[in-house]
Amino acid sequence: MLPCTPRSVFEVFSENPMSLQRCGREEAQRYKWIQSEKEGRDLGDHAIRMWIRAHWCGFLRHHWLEHLQGKTRWIELREEDFGLLQREFRDSTLLVPILERLKVLKENWDIIWWAVDLYTEEEMKQIRAILAMLDVNACRLRADFDPRQSGVSSRTAVA
């Protein structure tokens, strides 16, 4: 069974891969319990769908960045991306502002639009190269525990 427990920010867990789907399901179940307690009744699948709608994208983005940093290996994400930031961009001064925007769910276009007036053409080439290598679109996964999506693969991209 794969663990899904809170970890220290400073620990590295390349040895024990974890499951985004399992951890997401556990978070959704906690949310369901809290919301049901507030309402005084079992909200059932509705609460799970509410969590997915409100939190799945941020949950996924946060853990994708952990994977890229080499902090936690997630089995649903590309193996070759684990630790990518340390291998490829260790000396880049452009990486931190890009990551700050990715953390708040900005997309490639948002980042390019932000950077176009701030950076030289050479820096813009580096920014585009960083975005291409990070490939934010590759980490768009469906929540396989969504009650509306029976039988859908967890690796199916979200359109």
C-alpha positions as CSV (number, residue, x, y, z in Angstrom):
1,M,0.0,0.0,0.0
2,L,1.3,3.5,-0.9
3,P,1.7,6.0,2.0
4,C,-0.2,9.3,2.0
5,T,0.9,11.1,5.1
6,P,2.1,14.7,5.6
7,R,5.9,15.1,5.2
8,S,8.4,17.7,6.2
9,V,9.2,20.2,3.4
10,F,12.9,19.3,3.8
11,E,12.6,15.5,3.4
12,V,13.3,13.9,0.0
13,F,11.3,10.8,-0.8
14,S,12.6,9.4,-4.1
15,E,12.6,5.9,-2.7
16,N,8.9,5.5,-2.0
17,P,6.6,6.7,-4.8
18,M,3.2,7.9,-3.7
19,S,-0.1,8.0,-5.5
20,L,-1.8,11.3,-6.4
21,Q,-5.1,9.5,-6.8
22,R,-4.9,7.9,-3.4
23,C,-3.9,11.1,-1.6
24,G,-6.5,13.1,-3.5
25,R,-9.1,10.6,-2.6
26,E,-8.1,10.8,1.1
27,E,-8.2,14.6,1.0
28,A,-11.6,14.5,-0.7
29,Q,-12.9,12.1,2.0
30,R,-11.6,14.5,4.8
31,Y,-13.4,17.4,3.1
32,K,-16.6,15.3,2.8
33,W,-16.4,14.5,6.5
34,I,-15.8,18.1,7.6
35,Q,-18.5,19.5,5.3
36,S,-21.0,16.8,6.4
37,E,-20.3,17.6,10.0
38,K,-21.0,21.3,9.3
39,E,-24.2,20.4,7.6
40,G,-25.3,17.8,10.1
41,R,-25.8,15.2,7.4
42,D,-23.9,13.0,5.1
43,L,-23.2,15.0,1.9
44,G,-22.0,11.8,0.1
45,D,-20.7,12.0,-3.5
46,H,-21.8,15.7,-3.8
47,A,-19.0,16.7,-1.3
48,I,-16.4,14.6,-3.2
49,R,-17.4,16.4,-6.5
50,M,-17.2,19.8,-4.6
51,W,-13.7,19.0,-3.5
52,I,-12.6,17.9,-7.0
53,R,-14.1,21.1,-8.5
54,A,-12.6,23.4,-5.9
55,H,-9.3,21.8,-5.0
56,W,-8.1,19.1,-7.5
57,C,-6.3,21.5,-9.9
58,G,-4.4,23.2,-7.0
59,F,-3.7,19.8,-5.3
60,L,-2.3,18.4,-8.6
61,R,-0.2,21.5,-9.4
62,H,1.3,21.5,-5.9
63,H,2.3,17.9,-6.0
64,W,3.6,18.2,-9.6
65,L,6.0,20.9,-8.4
66,E,7.1,18.6,-5.6
67,H,7.8,15.9,-8.2
68,L,9.8,18.4,-10.4
69,Q,11.8,19.5,-7.3
70,G,12.6,15.9,-6.5
71,K,10.8,16.0,-3.1
72,T,8.2,13.3,-3.6
73,R,7.9,10.8,-6.4
74,W,4.3,10.5,-7.7
75,I,3.6,7.4,-9.6
76,E,1.1,9.1,-12.0
77,L,3.6,11.6,-13.1
78,R,6.4,11.1,-15.6
79,E,9.4,9.3,-14.1
80,E,11.8,11.4,-16.1
81,D,10.4,14.6,-14.6
82,F,11.3,13.6,-11.1
83,G,14.0,16.1,-9.9
84,L,14.0,17.9,-13.3
85,L,14.4,21.4,-11.7
86,Q,17.6,20.3,-9.9
87,R,19.1,18.7,-13.0
88,E,18.2,21.2,-15.7
89,F,17.6,24.6,-14.1
90,R,19.9,24.8,-11.0
91,D,21.6,28.1,-12.2
92,S,18.6,29.8,-13.9
93,T,17.6,33.1,-12.5
94,L,14.4,32.9,-14.5
95,L,13.1,29.7,-12.8
96,V,12.0,31.2,-9.5
97,P,9.6,33.8,-11.0
98,I,8.2,31.1,-13.3
99,L,7.6,28.7,-10.4
100,E,6.0,31.4,-8.3
101,R,3.4,31.9,-11.1
102,L,2.9,28.2,-11.6
103,K,2.2,27.7,-7.9
104,V,-0.8,30.0,-8.2
105,L,-2.1,28.1,-11.2
106,K,-0.9,30.4,-13.9
107,E,-0.5,28.8,-17.3
108,N,2.1,29.1,-20.0
109,W,0.3,31.9,-21.7
110,D,0.0,33.9,-18.5
111,I,3.7,33.5,-17.8
112,I,4.7,34.6,-21.4
113,W,2.3,37.6,-21.2
114,W,3.8,38.6,-17.9
115,A,7.4,38.3,-19.1
116,V,7.2,39.8,-22.5
117,D,7.6,43.4,-21.3
118,L,10.2,42.6,-18.5
119,Y,12.7,40.5,-20.3
120,T,15.0,40.6,-23.4
121,E,14.4,38.5,-26.4
122,E,17.2,36.2,-25.3
123,E,15.6,35.8,-21.8
124,M,12.3,35.1,-23.5
125,K,13.8,32.3,-25.4
126,Q,15.0,30.8,-22.1
127,I,11.6,31.3,-20.6
128,R,9.9,29.5,-23.5
129,A,12.6,26.7,-23.3
130,I,11.9,26.3,-19.5
131,L,8.1,26.2,-20.1
132,A,8.6,23.6,-22.9
133,M,10.7,21.4,-20.7
134,L,8.4,21.7,-17.7
135,D,5.4,20.8,-19.9
136,V,2.6,21.9,-17.5
137,N,0.1,20.3,-19.8
138,A,1.5,16.8,-19.2
139,C,0.4,16.9,-15.5
140,R,-3.3,17.3,-16.2
141,L,-4.9,14.2,-14.8
142,R,-8.5,13.4,-14.0
143,A,-9.4,12.5,-10.5
144,D,-10.2,8.8,-10.8
145,F,-12.3,8.9,-7.7
146,D,-14.8,11.3,-9.2
147,P,-18.2,9.7,-8.7
148,R,-19.2,10.9,-12.2
149,Q,-16.3,9.3,-13.9
150,S,-16.6,5.6,-13.3
151,G,-14.1,3.5,-15.3
152,V,-12.0,6.5,-16.4
153,S,-8.2,6.0,-16.3
154,S,-6.3,8.2,-13.9
155,R,-3.8,9.0,-16.7
156,T,-6.5,10.4,-18.9
157,A,-5.7,14.0,-19.7
158,V,-8.3,16.7,-18.8
159,A,-9.3,18.6,-21.9
